[in-house]
Amino acid sequence: MIKEYQTVREIKGPLVFVEGVSGVGYGELVRIKDETDLIGQVIEVSEGLAVVQVLGNTIGLSEKARVRFSGDVLRLGVGSKMLGRVFNGMGHPIDGGLAPNFEEKIDVRGNALNPVSRDVPSNFVQTGISTLDVMGSLVRGQKLPIFSGSGLLHYKLAAQIARQAKVKDEDFGVVFGAMGITAEE
């Protein structure tokens, strides 16, 4: 159920504090309309107050803004049509292609995972980089964070892994996500 409020109490950086709310849930998708149209997500709810993290720039946003709670969570389209494409953090294509019609839209928060009930990982992912393959073996479904300092060639390492990675006797895809890098990288 969509609910709209014009009761912004305060804006601190990317956070918008909305008073007088009821029936608002954690993780709920929010649209904020002022001079611009912004999207946010509820990150905290207490009695009559919701804290919304804005997924964008709040400069120029005023306390007169209209805040619309969607009653739903942020969902991202997923499917085989993503392979070989480049998307921004909101799931919009940034590679010049048209937005695909996805088979399914899933909650970006994911489901809670009980590590005890999880299958024991066994599908070794060969990256083609001997240090990783021997010292820090990867298995299918595992994340590989790459942290680097300014001027280091972290993007070349990531590209090499994405290009060379394989699992014996099985088709699979590499999902590459990046933060804090330039468009050129």
Z-matrix of the N, CA and C atoms (Angstrom, degrees):
N
C 1 1.449
C 2 1.533 1 108.78
N 3 1.315 2 116.79 1 126.82
C 4 1.457 3 122.13 2 -177.84
C 5 1.528 4 109.74 3 -80.65
N 6 1.336 5 115.31 4 130.81
C 7 1.464 6 121.63 5 178.01
C 8 1.520 7 107.97 6 -127.99
N 9 1.334 8 116.15 7 137.69
C 10 1.463 9 120.10 8 -178.78
C 11 1.518 10 109.86 9 -123.23
N 12 1.342 11 114.79 10 138.50
C 13 1.458 12 121.75 11 -179.36
C 14 1.523 13 109.51 12 -132.74
N 15 1.329 14 115.34 13 151.79
C 16 1.457 15 121.93 14 172.11
C 17 1.517 16 107.62 15 -126.28
N 18 1.339 17 114.72 16 50.34
C 19 1.459 18 120.97 17 -173.81
C 20 1.529 19 111.31 18 -124.55
N 21 1.330 20 116.78 19 44.31
C 22 1.467 21 120.01 20 178.21
C 23 1.519 22 107.97 21 -68.94
N 24 1.323 23 115.60 22 120.97
C 25 1.463 24 120.93 23 179.77
C 26 1.514 25 111.65 24 -84.97
N 27 1.352 26 115.21 25 -39.42
C 28 1.458 27 119.09 26 -172.54
C 29 1.525 28 109.38 27 -160.17
N 30 1.333 29 115.04 28 151.48
C 31 1.462 30 121.49 29 174.19
C 32 1.518 31 106.55 30 -127.12
N 33 1.332 32 116.88 31 119.33
C 34 1.468 33 122.77 32 179.51
C 35 1.523 34 108.04 33 -124.92
N 36 1.322 35 116.70 34 102.52
C 37 1.461 36 120.33 35 -178.38
C 38 1.517 37 109.45 36 59.57
N 39 1.353 38 117.70 37 -124.87
C 40 1.455 39 119.87 38 -178.93
C 41 1.535 40 113.64 39 -85.85
N 42 1.329 41 117.28 40 4.62
C 43 1.461 42 120.88 41 -176.39
C 44 1.523 43 111.37 42 -103.21
N 45 1.338 44 115.93 43 135.36
C 46 1.454 45 122.76 44 176.58
C 47 1.530 46 106.96 45 -120.41
N 48 1.330 47 116.29 46 125.73
C 49 1.451 48 122.33 47 -179.10
C 50 1.527 49 107.95 48 -101.24
N 51 1.346 50 116.14 49 118.70
C 52 1.462 51 121.76 50 -176.00
C 53 1.527 52 108.77 51 -113.73
N 54 1.345 53 116.07 52 123.23
C 55 1.465 54 121.92 53 -178.22
C 56 1.516 55 111.58 54 -94.12
N 57 1.333 56 115.16 55 161.65
C 58 1.456 57 121.67 56 172.68
C 59 1.506 58 115.30 57 71.66
N 60 1.319 59 117.36 58 22.45
C 61 1.465 60 120.48 59 -178.18
C 62 1.523 61 111.02 60 -89.57
N 63 1.319 62 115.17 61 153.66
C 64 1.467 63 120.31 62 173.73
C 65 1.524 64 107.77 63 -146.97
N 66 1.312 65 115.81 64 149.81
C 67 1.458 66 120.77 65 178.01
C 68 1.512 67 113.89 66 68.90
N 69 1.324 68 116.86 67 25.29
C 70 1.463 69 122.21 68 -179.98
C 71 1.517 70 108.38 69 -101.37
N 72 1.335 71 117.52 70 139.96
C 73 1.454 72 120.71 71 -175.76
C 74 1.522 73 114.13 72 -115.13
N 75 1.322 74 115.14 73 156.96
C 76 1.460 75 122.21 74 176.84
C 77 1.531 76 109.47 75 -61.94
N 78 1.326 77 116.57 76 134.55
C 79 1.456 78 121.46 77 178.02
C 80 1.515 79 114.03 78 83.83
N 81 1.323 80 117.22 79 -0.23
C 82 1.472 81 121.34 80 -176.93
C 83 1.530 82 110.99 81 -66.02
N 84 1.314 83 115.65 82 140.16
C 85 1.456 84 122.75 83 178.29
C 86 1.525 85 109.51 84 -75.66
N 87 1.337 86 116.15 85 136.64
C 88 1.460 87 122.14 86 -175.50
C 89 1.519 88 109.64 87 -130.08
N 90 1.330 89 116.82 88 140.22
C 91 1.474 90 122.83 89 171.64
C 92 1.510 91 107.16 90 -112.79
N 93 1.326 92 115.57 91 131.70
C 94 1.455 93 121.37 92 -179.95
C 95 1.520 94 107.37 93 -117.72
N 96 1.334 95 115.11 94 121.21
C 97 1.470 96 120.19 95 -178.06
C 98 1.515 97 109.39 96 -114.99
N 99 1.315 98 114.15 97 125.49
C 100 1.461 99 122.71 98 176.45
C 101 1.520 100 104.52 99 -145.65
N 102 1.305 101 117.47 100 -121.77
C 103 1.471 102 120.90 101 171.69
C 104 1.526 103 109.65 102 -71.71
N 105 1.324 104 115.48 103 -28.15
C 106 1.460 105 121.81 104 179.69
C 107 1.525 106 109.23 105 -123.15
N 108 1.305 107 116.38 106 172.67
C 109 1.462 108 122.88 107 177.58
C 110 1.518 109 106.62 108 -112.90
N 111 1.334 110 117.24 109 111.51
C 112 1.457 111 121.86 110 -176.54
C 113 1.524 112 110.52 111 -114.96
N 114 1.315 113 115.02 112 159.52
C 115 1.457 114 121.85 113 176.49
C 116 1.522 115 107.62 114 -117.72
N 117 1.324 116 116.05 115 144.32
C 118 1.453 117 120.78 116 178.13
C 119 1.514 118 110.38 117 -147.07
N 120 1.323 119 113.82 118 -178.95
C 121 1.453 120 120.70 119 -177.86
C 122 1.522 121 108.13 120 -142.25
N 123 1.325 122 116.69 121 136.23
C 124 1.467 123 121.37 122 178.79
C 125 1.522 124 108.11 123 -70.14
N 126 1.342 125 115.66 124 122.96
C 127 1.474 126 118.67 125 179.81
C 128 1.530 127 112.41 126 -111.24
N 129 1.340 128 116.00 127 -10.39
C 130 1.466 129 119.51 128 176.30
C 131 1.518 130 108.43 129 -158.12
N 132 1.335 131 115.40 130 140.57
C 133 1.455 132 121.31 131 177.37
C 134 1.520 133 107.75 132 -135.15
N 135 1.325 134 115.05 133 129.47
C 136 1.453 135 119.68 134 171.25
C 137 1.513 136 106.46 135 -132.91
N 138 1.294 137 117.97 136 -179.31
C 139 1.456 138 120.84 137 -174.57
C 140 1.530 139 111.90 138 -56.58
N 141 1.325 140 116.33 139 108.24
C 142 1.447 141 121.82 140 175.94
C 143 1.518 142 115.99 141 77.07
N 144 1.343 143 118.52 142 4.78
C 145 1.464 144 121.25 143 -178.25
C 146 1.529 145 109.91 144 -135.67
N 147 1.326 146 115.69 145 132.97
C 148 1.462 147 120.79 146 175.45
C 149 1.520 148 108.53 147 -122.15
N 150 1.324 149 116.06 148 135.97
C 151 1.456 150 121.51 149 175.06
C 152 1.523 151 106.67 150 -103.90
N 153 1.334 152 115.90 151 121.74
C 154 1.457 153 122.26 152 -177.52
C 155 1.518 154 109.06 153 -111.19
N 156 1.317 155 116.48 154 126.62
C 157 1.466 156 120.90 155 173.58
C 158 1.517 157 107.10 156 -91.16
N 159 1.337 158 116.06 157 119.35
C 160 1.453 159 121.52 158 -178.51
C 161 1.523 160 108.88 159 -82.16
N 162 1.319 161 116.20 160 132.21
C 163 1.460 162 121.87 161 179.50
C 164 1.525 163 108.44 162 -94.88
N 165 1.306 164 115.50 163 66.66
C 166 1.461 165 122.19 164 -177.07
C 167 1.515 166 109.61 165 166.32
N 168 1.315 167 115.90 166 -167.08
C 169 1.457 168 122.49 167 -175.45
C 170 1.523 169 110.36 168 -90.01
N 171 1.328 170 117.70 169 125.82
C 172 1.461 171 121.48 170 -179.32
C 173 1.528 172 112.87 171 -95.43
N 174 1.314 173 117.89 172 3.96
C 175 1.464 174 120.18 173 179.18
C 176 1.527 175 108.40 174 -62.24
N 177 1.312 176 116.12 175 128.30
C 178 1.454 177 121.64 176 -179.26
C 179 1.523 178 113.67 177 90.10
N 180 1.324 179 117.75 178 -8.96
C 181 1.464 180 121.22 179 178.17
C 182 1.528 181 108.64 180 -72.26
N 183 1.330 182 116.64 181 132.93
C 184 1.468 183 119.66 182 -177.40
C 185 1.525 184 110.91 183 -110.12
N 186 1.315 185 114.88 184 165.98
C 187 1.458 186 121.00 185 178.91
C 188 1.528 187 111.96 186 -73.72
N 189 1.324 188 117.41 187 -2.51
C 190 1.467 189 122.20 188 176.68
C 191 1.533 190 111.18 189 -90.59
N 192 1.301 191 117.00 190 2.32
C 193 1.467 192 121.54 191 -177.20
C 194 1.521 193 111.58 192 -62.62
N 195 1.324 194 115.99 193 149.92
C 196 1.458 195 122.74 194 173.69
C 197 1.527 196 107.68 195 -92.13
N 198 1.315 197 116.34 196 127.81
C 199 1.463 198 121.80 197 -178.54
C 200 1.522 199 107.70 198 -114.04
N 201 1.339 200 115.20 199 118.43
C 202 1.463 201 121.19 200 -176.24
C 203 1.530 202 109.52 201 -111.94
N 204 1.331 203 115.50 202 117.43
C 205 1.460 204 122.20 203 178.20
C 206 1.528 205 107.67 204 -90.83
N 207 1.319 206 117.21 205 126.76
C 208 1.468 207 122.39 206 -170.29
C 209 1.520 208 114.66 207 -81.63
N 210 1.327 209 116.74 208 -22.58
C 211 1.460 210 119.22 209 -174.47
C 212 1.515 211 112.50 210 82.99
N 213 1.341 212 116.94 211 2.83
C 214 1.463 213 121.79 212 -179.61
C 215 1.525 214 108.62 213 -134.51
N 216 1.306 215 116.29 214 166.66
C 217 1.463 216 121.62 215 178.58
C 218 1.528 217 109.84 216 -96.25
N 219 1.313 218 116.19 217 166.84
C 220 1.457 219 121.44 218 176.95
C 221 1.524 220 108.96 219 -68.60
N 222 1.330 221 115.55 220 127.69
C 223 1.461 222 121.10 221 -179.15
C 224 1.519 223 109.52 222 -122.00
N 225 1.320 224 115.12 223 146.84
C 226 1.461 225 121.61 224 -178.53
C 227 1.521 226 108.79 225 -123.54
N 228 1.340 227 115.21 226 132.16
C 229 1.455 228 120.04 227 175.85
C 230 1.522 229 110.01 228 -68.88
N 231 1.320 230 116.46 229 136.08
C 232 1.462 231 121.72 230 179.65
C 233 1.518 232 109.93 231 -134.91
N 234 1.302 233 115.44 232 156.33
C 235 1.454 234 120.01 233 175.96
C 236 1.512 235 111.51 234 154.83
N 237 1.299 236 115.15 235 -178.55
C 238 1.460 237 121.23 236 -176.05
C 239 1.525 238 112.28 237 -65.49
N 240 1.324 239 117.66 238 -20.00
C 241 1.463 240 120.83 239 179.72
C 242 1.531 241 112.53 240 -71.61
N 243 1.328 242 117.14 241 -5.55
C 244 1.468 243 121.39 242 176.92
C 245 1.531 244 111.39 243 -81.61
N 246 1.313 245 116.32 244 -23.89
C 247 1.459 246 120.09 245 -174.85
C 248 1.522 247 111.16 246 -58.85
N 249 1.327 248 115.71 247 128.51
C 250 1.450 249 122.26 248 178.56
C 251 1.518 250 114.36 249 80.96
N 252 1.326 251 117.85 250 3.57
C 253 1.465 252 122.15 251 -177.84
C 254 1.529 253 110.20 252 -104.60
N 255 1.350 254 116.30 253 165.99
C 256 1.463 255 122.53 254 177.91
C 257 1.523 256 107.91 255 -124.56
N 258 1.346 257 116.23 256 126.68
C 259 1.459 258 122.62 257 -177.43
C 260 1.522 259 110.61 258 -125.85
N 261 1.336 260 116.51 259 155.10
C 262 1.458 261 120.08 260 173.28
C 263 1.526 262 108.78 261 -84.47
N 264 1.309 263 116.62 262 -177.06
C 265 1.455 264 121.30 263 -176.39
C 266 1.520 265 114.52 264 -66.02
N 267 1.323 266 118.00 265 -17.15
C 268 1.461 267 121.71 266 178.13
C 269 1.534 268 111.64 267 -95.76
N 270 1.332 269 117.11 268 1.63
C 271 1.461 270 121.03 269 178.21
C 272 1.513 271 114.43 270 86.46
N 273 1.335 272 117.79 271 13.51
C 274 1.464 273 121.22 272 177.28
C 275 1.525 274 109.17 273 -90.99
N 276 1.331 275 118.28 274 136.69
C 277 1.466 276 120.32 275 -179.12
C 278 1.531 277 111.38 276 -65.33
N 279 1.333 278 115.17 277 136.94
C 280 1.469 279 120.58 278 177.25
C 281 1.525 280 110.56 279 -123.58
N 282 1.318 281 115.78 280 18.10
C 283 1.464 282 120.34 281 -179.19
C 284 1.526 283 112.50 282 -102.82
N 285 1.329 284 117.05 283 9.35
C 286 1.453 285 120.78 284 179.12
C 287 1.515 286 114.05 285 90.28
N 288 1.321 287 117.33 286 -9.19
C 289 1.464 288 120.93 287 179.95
C 290 1.518 289 111.68 288 -87.15
N 291 1.322 290 115.67 289 168.51
C 292 1.462 291 121.34 290 178.38
C 293 1.522 292 110.49 291 -76.03
N 294 1.315 293 115.53 292 154.40
C 295 1.462 294 120.63 293 176.82
C 296 1.527 295 108.75 294 -68.07
N 297 1.323 296 117.67 295 126.00
C 298 1.470 297 119.58 296 -179.17
C 299 1.522 298 111.46 297 -75.50
N 300 1.327 299 116.30 298 156.75
C 301 1.459 300 121.71 299 170.71
C 302 1.520 301 106.57 300 -87.14
N 303 1.307 302 115.94 301 110.68
C 304 1.457 303 120.38 302 -175.83
C 305 1.526 304 111.31 303 -84.57
N 306 1.329 305 114.73 304 148.98
C 307 1.455 306 121.17 305 178.30
C 308 1.520 307 111.27 306 -69.24
N 309 1.342 308 116.03 307 -30.51
C 310 1.456 309 120.10 308 -171.71
C 311 1.524 310 109.59 309 -149.79
N 312 1.320 311 116.08 310 147.44
C 313 1.468 312 121.68 311 172.30
C 314 1.516 313 107.14 312 -119.03
N 315 1.349 314 115.41 313 126.94
C 316 1.464 315 118.56 314 -176.42
C 317 1.529 316 110.81 315 -116.73
N 318 1.305 317 115.34 316 155.80
C 319 1.458 318 124.31 317 177.60
C 320 1.533 319 108.25 318 -65.06
N 321 1.332 320 117.85 319 124.29
C 322 1.469 321 120.16 320 -176.75
C 323 1.518 322 112.59 321 -67.88
N 324 1.322 323 117.85 322 -18.63
C 325 1.469 324 120.16 323 179.57
C 326 1.516 325 111.51 324 -73.33
N 327 1.327 326 117.55 325 -21.13
C 328 1.456 327 120.82 326 -179.44
C 329 1.521 328 111.33 327 73.69
N 330 1.288 329 115.87 328 176.93
C 331 1.457 330 121.43 329 178.18
C 332 1.517 331 109.70 330 -100.57
N 333 1.310 332 115.25 331 150.65
C 334 1.461 333 120.01 332 176.12
C 335 1.529 334 108.38 333 -64.05
N 336 1.306 335 116.43 334 140.27
C 337 1.459 336 121.43 335 -178.31
C 338 1.516 337 109.36 336 -116.63
N 339 1.301 338 116.02 337 126.16
C 340 1.453 339 120.93 338 174.44
C 341 1.525 340 106.58 339 -88.06
N 342 1.343 341 117.83 340 108.03
C 343 1.465 342 119.92 341 -175.83
C 344 1.525 343 113.55 342 -62.09
N 345 1.322 344 118.68 343 -22.34
C 346 1.459 345 121.45 344 179.96
C 347 1.522 346 110.68 345 -73.05
N 348 1.347 347 117.20 346 -34.22
C 349 1.462 348 119.63 347 -177.61
C 350 1.525 349 113.13 348 -88.70
N 351 1.308 350 116.92 349 -2.00
C 352 1.463 351 121.91 350 -178.42
C 353 1.531 352 110.99 351 -71.90
N 354 1.331 353 116.57 352 144.59
C 355 1.465 354 120.06 353 175.40
C 356 1.521 355 109.21 354 -64.64
N 357 1.315 356 115.91 355 145.02
C 358 1.457 357 120.12 356 177.68
C 359 1.528 358 107.99 357 -69.12
N 360 1.340 359 117.74 358 123.74
C 361 1.465 360 119.72 359 -179.00
C 362 1.521 361 111.27 360 -63.20
N 363 1.346 362 115.70 361 136.61
C 364 1.462 363 118.06 362 -178.23
C 365 1.525 364 113.66 363 -140.80
N 366 1.318 365 118.50 364 -8.45
C 367 1.456 366 121.03 365 -177.18
C 368 1.529 367 109.81 366 -89.53
N 369 1.299 368 116.41 367 95.11
C 370 1.462 369 122.50 368 -179.29
C 371 1.527 370 110.21 369 -64.05
N 372 1.324 371 116.25 370 131.49
C 373 1.460 372 121.76 371 176.98
C 374 1.528 373 107.30 372 -102.74
N 375 1.302 374 115.80 373 116.23
C 376 1.465 375 120.92 374 179.10
C 377 1.527 376 107.22 375 -87.77
N 378 1.346 377 116.18 376 116.99
C 379 1.463 378 120.92 377 -176.77
C 380 1.520 379 112.78 378 -88.30
N 381 1.320 380 117.17 379 -19.32
C 382 1.460 381 120.54 380 -175.55
C 383 1.519 382 112.36 381 85.08
N 384 1.318 383 116.35 382 3.05
C 385 1.474 384 121.82 383 176.62
C 386 1.521 385 106.25 384 -112.44
N 387 1.318 386 115.52 385 109.16
C 388 1.459 387 120.84 386 -169.05
C 389 1.525 388 113.52 387 -56.47
N 390 1.312 389 118.48 388 -39.16
C 391 1.463 390 120.11 389 -179.42
C 392 1.523 391 111.00 390 -61.58
N 393 1.312 392 117.43 391 -43.41
C 394 1.465 393 120.49 392 178.46
C 395 1.518 394 111.08 393 -68.95
N 396 1.316 395 117.03 394 -43.80
C 397 1.460 396 120.44 395 -176.15
C 398 1.528 397 112.70 396 -65.42
N 399 1.317 398 117.53 397 -31.46
C 400 1.464 399 120.64 398 -177.93
C 401 1.529 400 111.66 399 -94.00
N 402 1.328 401 117.04 400 -47.28
C 403 1.463 402 120.71 401 -172.44
C 404 1.540 403 113.70 402 -89.48
N 405 1.301 404 118.24 403 -29.91
C 406 1.460 405 120.52 404 -175.76
C 407 1.498 406 110.73 405 -135.49
N 408 1.304 407 117.29 406 57.01
C 409 1.463 408 122.37 407 -173.79
C 410 1.522 409 112.15 408 -50.94
N 411 1.328 410 115.18 409 135.14
C 412 1.454 411 122.18 410 177.56
C 413 1.516 412 109.95 411 -101.08
N 414 1.328 413 115.45 412 150.48
C 415 1.451 414 120.97 413 173.22
C 416 1.524 415 108.52 414 -124.42
N 417 1.314 416 115.99 415 158.71
C 418 1.465 417 121.02 416 -178.43
C 419 1.525 418 110.05 417 -56.30
N 420 1.334 419 115.71 418 134.77
C 421 1.458 420 121.64 419 179.53
C 422 1.514 421 114.27 420 91.27
N 423 1.314 422 116.98 421 -7.48
C 424 1.463 423 121.13 422 -178.40
C 425 1.524 424 110.46 423 -85.72
N 426 1.326 425 115.94 424 147.91
C 427 1.459 426 121.03 425 175.55
C 428 1.524 427 108.61 426 -91.50
N 429 1.323 428 115.19 427 146.38
C 430 1.458 429 120.50 428 176.29
C 431 1.529 430 107.97 429 -124.32
N 432 1.334 431 117.04 430 97.75
C 433 1.461 432 117.98 431 177.74
C 434 1.523 433 110.47 432 -76.63
N 435 1.315 434 115.75 433 137.85
C 436 1.466 435 121.01 434 176.33
C 437 1.518 436 107.04 435 -121.03
N 438 1.312 437 116.83 436 112.75
C 439 1.458 438 122.07 437 179.10
C 440 1.518 439 107.97 438 -107.89
N 441 1.307 440 115.55 439 141.67
C 442 1.451 441 118.96 440 -174.56
C 443 1.519 442 109.98 441 -150.23
N 444 1.300 443 115.54 442 158.58
C 445 1.455 444 121.57 443 175.41
C 446 1.514 445 110.81 444 -96.44
N 447 1.311 446 115.50 445 169.22
C 448 1.458 447 121.55 446 -179.64
C 449 1.531 448 110.72 447 -58.57
N 450 1.328 449 115.67 448 134.68
C 451 1.461 450 120.71 449 177.42
C 452 1.511 451 114.94 450 88.07
N 453 1.334 452 118.14 451 -11.67
C 454 1.460 453 120.19 452 178.63
C 455 1.523 454 109.70 453 -84.17
N 456 1.294 455 116.82 454 153.65
C 457 1.459 456 121.95 455 -171.80
C 458 1.532 457 112.75 456 -91.40
N 459 1.330 458 116.74 457 51.79
C 460 1.455 459 121.91 458 -179.27
C 461 1.529 460 111.91 459 -61.34
N 462 1.328 461 117.69 460 -34.89
C 463 1.463 462 120.74 461 -177.90
C 464 1.523 463 111.24 462 -67.32
N 465 1.333 464 117.39 463 -30.97
C 466 1.471 465 119.64 464 177.45
C 467 1.523 466 110.61 465 -69.74
N 468 1.334 467 116.83 466 -38.57
C 469 1.456 468 121.23 467 177.06
C 470 1.533 469 110.09 468 -63.54
N 471 1.333 470 116.70 469 -46.19
C 472 1.465 471 120.49 470 179.80
C 473 1.529 472 111.21 471 -62.00
N 474 1.311 473 117.22 472 -42.94
C 475 1.464 474 121.39 473 179.54
C 476 1.524 475 111.03 474 -64.09
N 477 1.338 476 117.11 475 -39.90
C 478 1.463 477 120.81 476 179.57
C 479 1.526 478 110.50 477 -64.94
N 480 1.325 479 116.82 478 -41.99
C 481 1.466 480 120.44 479 178.90
C 482 1.532 481 110.13 480 -63.41
N 483 1.339 482 116.54 481 -46.99
C 484 1.466 483 120.59 482 -179.21
C 485 1.529 484 111.45 483 -61.25
N 486 1.320 485 116.51 484 -36.76
C 487 1.464 486 121.80 485 -177.39
C 488 1.533 487 111.72 486 -74.92
N 489 1.318 488 118.44 487 -38.02
C 490 1.464 489 122.41 488 -171.22
C 491 1.522 490 115.32 489 -99.54
N 492 1.328 491 119.02 490 -17.57
C 493 1.469 492 120.67 491 -172.03
C 494 1.519 493 111.49 492 -60.85
N 495 1.325 494 115.12 493 139.59
C 496 1.463 495 120.51 494 177.36
C 497 1.520 496 110.14 495 -153.70
N 498 1.335 497 114.42 496 155.06
C 499 1.450 498 122.73 497 175.80
C 500 1.512 499 106.36 498 -119.12
N 501 1.318 500 117.66 499 133.33
C 502 1.461 501 122.03 500 -176.96
C 503 1.523 502 110.94 501 -59.71
N 504 1.331 503 115.46 502 128.81
C 505 1.467 504 123.24 503 174.39
C 506 1.526 505 113.97 504 57.81
N 507 1.321 506 117.91 505 33.42
C 508 1.460 507 118.61 506 -178.37
C 509 1.526 508 110.62 507 -154.57
N 510 1.333 509 116.47 508 139.10
C 511 1.466 510 120.67 509 172.72
C 512 1.521 511 108.35 510 -83.72
N 513 1.314 512 116.52 511 141.92
C 514 1.456 513 120.37 512 175.65
C 515 1.520 514 108.24 513 -159.26
N 516 1.324 515 116.00 514 166.95
C 517 1.461 516 121.26 515 -179.88
C 518 1.513 517 110.38 516 -120.64
N 519 1.310 518 115.95 517 153.12
C 520 1.461 519 122.24 518 176.39
C 521 1.519 520 107.29 519 -102.90
N 522 1.322 521 116.63 520 125.43
C 523 1.456 522 121.63 521 175.51
C 524 1.518 523 106.83 522 -101.83
N 525 1.329 524 115.78 523 121.46
C 526 1.465 525 120.57 524 -178.12
C 527 1.517 526 109.19 525 -111.63
N 528 1.326 527 116.53 526 123.07
C 529 1.465 528 122.11 527 176.64
C 530 1.509 529 109.00 528 -122.76
N 531 1.325 530 117.27 529 140.26
C 532 1.465 531 120.35 530 -177.02
C 533 1.518 532 110.31 531 -138.02
N 534 1.323 533 115.17 532 147.82
C 535 1.458 534 122.68 533 174.61
C 536 1.515 535 108.17 534 -133.85
N 537 1.321 536 116.20 535 140.70
C 538 1.454 537 120.59 536 172.57
C 539 1.513 538 114.92 537 74.90
N 540 1.325 539 117.68 538 22.53
C 541 1.453 540 119.36 539 176.45
C 542 1.530 541 109.47 540 -114.04
N 543 1.292 542 116.10 541 161.92
C 544 1.461 543 119.45 542 -179.80
C 545 1.523 544 110.13 543 -80.19
N 546 1.336 545 116.47 544 163.11
C 547 1.461 546 121.31 545 178.59
C 548 1.526 547 110.49 546 -61.35
N 549 1.325 548 117.10 547 -34.53
C 550 1.461 549 121.27 548 179.06
C 551 1.513 550 111.04 549 -62.66
N 552 1.335 551 117.06 550 -41.63
C 553 1.461 552 120.72 551 179.05
C 554 1.512 553 110.28 552 -67.51
